[in-house]
């Protein structure tokens, strides 16, 4: 990221003040105003982070207007076609795709962490059967901080690696247990003979009564969905995790905060809101009626999942391809 250019600000006859202009690999240039308060006694106001980059990042670049999503510079189409989710996870974490040995070692490491502490399974019985799954996720993922408080120093590379591996490995198990608890079905334990996504499907839909046989077409489709959702810049939930983590809080508690943010209908919860809307519409014959309602400014009905912003907070878009996030 280059900073050779500068922007000059003049306020009410005050002597002009210069600020460096940062030019990223992708996206808009940024004016570095970190010294604005010290130089002028003023702050900026940008409540929606519409024109603010709060960090530098080498991880992801997204431009919804042109349908572009890059992970570490790789187009999402290439990754979805040629890589599985864990390879993409490795890429996002380490900056490059794994070679054959690195892929084998990483996948094997994840498999070694898929089990959860047996006491953690008892947390589910504290929720109502009809509890919202995101409420369960906030509680159970937050509870991980009570079981894993041995590697919370994020200035330590090994601590970061262990926490990362635990999160990637255990979340499918935790999600599936939330689903099983809701349906009254028995919990399933991970099967290390299956790959990451096939194992998740078994955890969700398998039973102890018979051997689960994953449908390869469905496994590939779900694995591709995981890849597409692996990272979307510094959106609202990512910003929440970073804000919580800046205090040095337990990483699992920080992730629980991010899940709480993701729950909202203006963020990840938009998927749920869209499904509820489709259930309300009920039949294709009523589509015209609801389109008219959506266009009526006096009607509170809104079309969910259509035409909304790419993400709710996009502060990393302007300074996205260099530095650290």
C-alpha positions as CSV (number, residue, x, y, z in Angstrom):
1,X,0.0,0.0,0.0
2,X,1.6,3.3,-1.2
3,X,1.2,6.6,0.6
4,X,3.1,9.1,-1.7
5,X,0.1,11.3,-2.3
6,X,-1.5,13.6,0.2
7,X,-4.8,15.4,0.9
8,X,-4.9,18.9,2.3
9,X,-7.6,20.0,4.7
10,X,-8.4,23.7,5.4
11,X,-10.9,24.6,8.2
12,X,-12.1,28.1,9.0
13,X,-8.9,29.9,8.2
14,X,-6.8,27.4,10.1
15,X,-3.4,26.6,8.5
16,X,-3.8,23.8,6.0
17,X,-3.2,20.3,7.3
18,X,-1.9,17.4,5.2
19,X,-2.9,13.8,5.5
20,X,-1.4,10.9,3.5
21,X,-3.5,9.1,0.8
22,X,-3.2,5.4,1.0
23,X,-3.6,3.4,-2.3
24,X,-4.5,-0.2,-1.9
25,X,-4.1,-3.1,-4.4
26,X,-7.9,-3.2,-4.9
27,X,-10.7,-0.7,-4.1
28,X,-10.8,3.0,-3.3
29,X,-7.9,5.2,-2.1
30,X,-8.1,6.2,1.5
31,X,-7.2,9.4,3.4
32,X,-5.3,8.4,6.5
33,X,-6.9,10.6,9.2
34,X,-5.5,8.9,12.3
35,X,-3.8,12.2,13.3
36,X,-6.9,14.4,12.6
37,X,-7.8,14.9,16.2
38,X,-4.3,15.8,17.3
39,X,-3.8,18.2,14.4
40,X,-7.2,19.9,14.4
41,X,-9.1,19.0,17.5
42,X,-11.9,17.6,15.3
43,X,-13.3,14.1,14.7
44,X,-15.1,12.7,11.7
45,X,-18.7,11.4,11.8
46,X,-19.5,8.3,9.7
47,X,-22.0,6.2,11.6
48,X,-22.5,3.6,9.0
49,X,-18.8,3.2,8.1
50,X,-19.8,4.1,4.5
51,X,-16.6,6.0,3.9
52,X,-14.3,4.6,6.5
53,X,-11.7,1.8,6.5
54,X,-10.9,0.7,10.1
55,X,-8.1,-1.7,9.2
56,X,-5.8,-3.0,6.5
57,X,-6.4,-6.5,5.2
58,X,-4.8,-9.0,2.9
59,X,-7.7,-11.4,3.2
60,X,-10.7,-10.6,1.1
61,X,-11.9,-8.1,-1.5
62,X,-15.5,-7.8,-2.6
63,X,-17.3,-5.6,-5.1
64,X,-20.9,-6.5,-5.3
65,X,-21.6,-4.0,-8.2
66,X,-19.4,-6.1,-10.5
67,X,-20.0,-9.5,-8.8
68,X,-16.3,-9.8,-7.7
69,X,-15.2,-11.8,-4.7
70,X,-11.5,-12.4,-4.1
71,X,-9.9,-14.6,-1.4
72,X,-6.3,-13.7,-1.0
73,X,-6.4,-12.5,-4.7
74,X,-8.0,-15.7,-6.0
75,X,-11.4,-15.3,-7.8
76,X,-14.2,-17.2,-5.9
77,X,-15.2,-19.0,-9.1
78,X,-11.9,-20.7,-9.3
79,X,-11.8,-21.7,-5.7
80,X,-15.4,-23.0,-5.7
81,X,-14.6,-25.2,-8.8
82,X,-11.2,-26.5,-7.8
83,X,-10.9,-26.5,-4.0
84,X,-12.8,-27.8,-1.0
85,X,-13.8,-25.7,1.9
86,X,-10.9,-26.7,4.2
87,X,-8.4,-25.8,1.4
88,X,-10.1,-22.4,1.2
89,X,-10.0,-22.1,5.0
90,X,-6.3,-22.8,4.9
91,X,-5.9,-20.2,2.2
92,X,-7.7,-17.5,4.2
93,X,-5.6,-18.2,7.2
94,X,-2.2,-18.6,5.7
95,X,-2.3,-16.6,2.5
96,X,-1.6,-19.4,0.0
97,X,-3.3,-22.7,-0.9
98,X,-1.9,-25.8,0.7
99,X,0.3,-28.3,-1.1
100,X,-0.7,-32.0,-0.9
101,X,1.2,-32.5,2.4
102,X,-0.1,-29.3,4.0
103,X,-3.7,-30.2,2.9
104,X,-3.4,-33.7,4.5
105,X,-1.9,-32.4,7.7
106,X,-4.4,-29.6,8.0
107,X,-7.4,-31.8,7.4
108,X,-6.1,-34.4,9.8
109,X,-5.6,-31.6,12.5
110,X,-9.2,-30.5,12.1
111,X,-10.4,-34.0,12.4
112,X,-8.6,-34.3,15.8
113,X,-10.6,-31.4,17.2
114,X,-14.1,-32.2,16.0
115,X,-15.3,-33.7,19.4
116,X,-16.6,-31.4,22.1
117,X,-16.2,-31.8,25.8
118,X,-18.9,-34.2,27.0
119,X,-20.0,-31.7,29.7
120,X,-20.8,-29.2,26.9
121,X,-23.5,-31.4,25.6
122,X,-25.4,-30.9,28.8
123,X,-25.7,-27.2,28.0
124,X,-28.4,-27.9,25.4
125,X,-30.8,-29.3,28.0
126,X,-30.9,-25.8,29.5
127,X,-32.7,-24.4,26.4
128,X,-36.3,-24.9,25.4
129,X,-36.7,-27.4,22.6
130,X,-38.1,-24.6,20.4
131,X,-35.3,-22.1,21.2
132,X,-34.0,-20.2,18.2
133,X,-30.9,-22.0,16.9
134,X,-28.9,-18.8,17.0
135,X,-29.8,-18.3,20.7
136,X,-28.4,-21.8,21.3
137,X,-25.3,-21.1,19.2
138,X,-24.6,-17.9,21.2
139,X,-24.8,-19.7,24.4
140,X,-22.9,-22.9,23.5
141,X,-20.1,-21.2,21.6
142,X,-19.7,-18.7,24.4
143,X,-19.6,-21.6,26.8
144,X,-16.5,-22.9,25.0
145,X,-14.6,-20.1,26.7
146,X,-15.2,-21.9,30.0
147,X,-13.6,-25.1,28.6
148,X,-10.8,-23.6,26.6
149,X,-9.0,-20.8,28.4
150,X,-5.5,-22.2,27.9
151,X,-4.7,-20.4,24.6
152,X,-6.1,-16.9,24.8
153,X,-3.0,-14.9,24.0
154,X,-3.5,-13.8,20.4
155,X,0.0,-12.3,20.2
156,X,1.2,-15.9,20.3
157,X,1.2,-17.6,17.0
158,X,0.6,-21.1,18.5
159,X,-2.3,-19.9,20.5
160,X,-3.9,-18.4,17.5
161,X,-3.5,-21.6,15.5
162,X,-5.0,-23.8,18.2
163,X,-8.0,-21.5,18.7
164,X,-8.5,-21.4,15.0
165,X,-8.4,-25.1,14.6
166,X,-10.8,-25.7,17.5
167,X,-13.3,-23.2,16.1
168,X,-13.3,-24.6,12.5
169,X,-13.5,-28.2,13.8
170,X,-16.1,-27.9,16.6
171,X,-18.6,-25.5,15.0
172,X,-20.2,-28.2,12.7
173,X,-20.6,-30.5,15.8
174,X,-22.1,-27.7,17.8
175,X,-24.5,-26.7,15.0
176,X,-25.6,-30.2,14.4
177,X,-26.3,-30.8,18.1
178,X,-28.5,-27.7,18.2
179,X,-30.5,-29.1,15.3
180,X,-30.7,-32.6,16.9
181,X,-31.8,-31.1,20.2
182,X,-34.6,-29.1,18.5
183,X,-35.9,-32.2,16.7
184,X,-35.5,-34.5,19.7
185,X,-33.1,-36.8,17.9
186,X,-30.0,-38.3,19.5
187,X,-26.7,-36.4,19.1
188,X,-24.3,-37.9,16.6
189,X,-20.5,-38.0,17.1
190,X,-18.1,-37.1,14.3
191,X,-16.8,-39.8,12.0
192,X,-13.2,-39.2,11.0
193,X,-13.5,-41.4,7.9
194,X,-15.6,-38.7,6.3
195,X,-14.4,-35.3,5.0
196,X,-15.4,-32.1,6.7
197,X,-18.7,-31.4,4.8
198,X,-19.8,-35.0,4.5
199,X,-19.2,-35.4,8.3
200,X,-21.4,-32.3,9.0
201,X,-24.2,-33.8,6.9
202,X,-23.9,-37.0,8.9
203,X,-24.0,-35.1,12.2
204,X,-27.1,-33.3,11.0
205,X,-29.1,-36.1,9.3
206,X,-27.6,-39.4,10.4
207,X,-28.9,-41.7,13.1
208,X,-27.2,-44.3,15.3
209,X,-29.5,-46.9,13.8
210,X,-27.8,-47.1,10.4
211,X,-24.7,-46.2,8.5
212,X,-25.0,-42.8,6.9
213,X,-24.2,-42.6,3.2
214,X,-23.5,-39.0,2.1
215,X,-24.9,-37.9,-1.3
216,X,-21.8,-36.7,-3.2
217,X,-23.9,-34.1,-5.2
218,X,-25.3,-32.6,-2.0
219,X,-21.9,-32.7,-0.3
220,X,-20.4,-30.8,-3.2
221,X,-23.2,-28.2,-3.2
222,X,-23.0,-27.6,0.6
223,X,-19.2,-27.5,0.4
224,X,-19.4,-24.8,-2.3
225,X,-21.9,-22.8,-0.1
226,X,-19.4,-23.0,2.8
227,X,-16.7,-21.7,0.4
228,X,-18.9,-18.8,-0.7
229,X,-19.6,-17.8,2.9
230,X,-16.1,-18.3,4.2
231,X,-15.4,-14.6,4.3
232,X,-17.1,-11.4,3.2
233,X,-14.7,-8.7,4.2
234,X,-15.2,-6.8,7.4
235,X,-18.9,-7.1,7.6
236,X,-21.0,-6.4,10.7
237,X,-20.2,-9.7,12.5
238,X,-16.5,-9.6,11.6
239,X,-16.4,-6.0,13.0
240,X,-18.1,-7.2,16.2
241,X,-15.6,-10.0,16.7
242,X,-12.6,-7.6,16.1
243,X,-14.1,-5.0,18.5
244,X,-14.6,-7.7,21.2
245,X,-11.2,-9.2,20.6
246,X,-9.5,-5.8,20.9
247,X,-10.1,-6.0,24.6
248,X,-8.2,-9.3,24.8
249,X,-11.4,-11.3,25.6
250,X,-11.5,-15.0,25.2
251,X,-11.6,-15.8,21.5
252,X,-14.7,-18.1,21.9
253,X,-16.6,-15.3,23.7
254,X,-15.7,-13.0,20.8
255,X,-17.0,-15.4,18.2
256,X,-20.2,-15.8,20.3
257,X,-20.6,-12.0,20.0
258,X,-20.1,-12.2,16.3
259,X,-22.8,-14.9,16.1
260,X,-25.2,-12.6,18.0
261,X,-24.6,-9.9,15.4
262,X,-25.0,-12.4,12.6
263,X,-28.4,-13.3,14.0
264,X,-29.9,-9.9,13.1
265,X,-32.3,-9.7,10.1
266,X,-30.2,-6.9,8.6
267,X,-27.2,-9.4,8.5
268,X,-27.1,-13.2,8.4
269,X,-30.7,-13.3,9.6
270,X,-31.8,-11.9,6.3
271,X,-31.8,-15.5,5.0
272,X,-34.3,-16.5,7.7
273,X,-36.4,-13.4,7.0
274,X,-36.4,-14.3,3.3
275,X,-37.7,-17.8,4.0
276,X,-40.3,-16.5,6.4
277,X,-41.4,-14.0,3.6
278,X,-41.7,-16.8,1.1
279,X,-43.8,-18.8,3.5
280,X,-46.0,-15.8,4.0
281,X,-46.5,-15.4,0.3
282,X,-47.3,-19.0,0.1
283,X,-48.1,-19.4,-3.6
284,X,-46.8,-18.0,-6.9
285,X,-50.3,-16.6,-7.6
286,X,-49.7,-14.1,-4.8
287,X,-46.4,-12.8,-6.0
288,X,-47.9,-9.8,-7.8
289,X,-49.8,-8.7,-4.7
290,X,-46.6,-8.7,-2.7
291,X,-44.6,-6.9,-5.3
292,X,-47.2,-4.1,-5.2
293,X,-47.0,-4.0,-1.4
294,X,-43.2,-3.7,-1.6
295,X,-43.5,-0.8,-3.9
296,X,-46.1,1.0,-1.8
297,X,-44.3,3.5,0.5
298,X,-47.2,3.4,2.9
299,X,-46.9,-0.4,3.4
300,X,-44.5,-1.7,5.9
301,X,-43.9,-4.9,3.9
302,X,-40.4,-5.3,2.5
303,X,-38.9,-7.7,0.1
304,X,-36.2,-9.6,2.0
305,X,-33.1,-10.9,0.3
306,X,-33.5,-8.8,-2.9
307,X,-31.5,-5.7,-3.7
308,X,-30.0,-5.2,-0.2
309,X,-26.4,-4.1,0.2
310,X,-23.6,-6.6,-0.2
311,X,-22.9,-6.3,3.5
312,X,-23.9,-4.0,6.4
313,X,-20.5,-2.7,7.3
314,X,-17.8,-2.4,4.6
315,X,-15.0,-0.5,6.2
316,X,-12.3,-2.8,4.8
317,X,-13.3,-2.4,1.2
318,X,-11.3,0.7,0.6
319,X,-8.1,-0.6,2.2
320,X,-8.5,-4.3,1.7
321,X,-5.6,-5.9,0.1
322,X,-2.5,-4.9,2.1
323,X,-1.6,-5.1,5.8
324,X,-3.1,-7.3,8.5
325,X,-6.6,-8.0,9.7
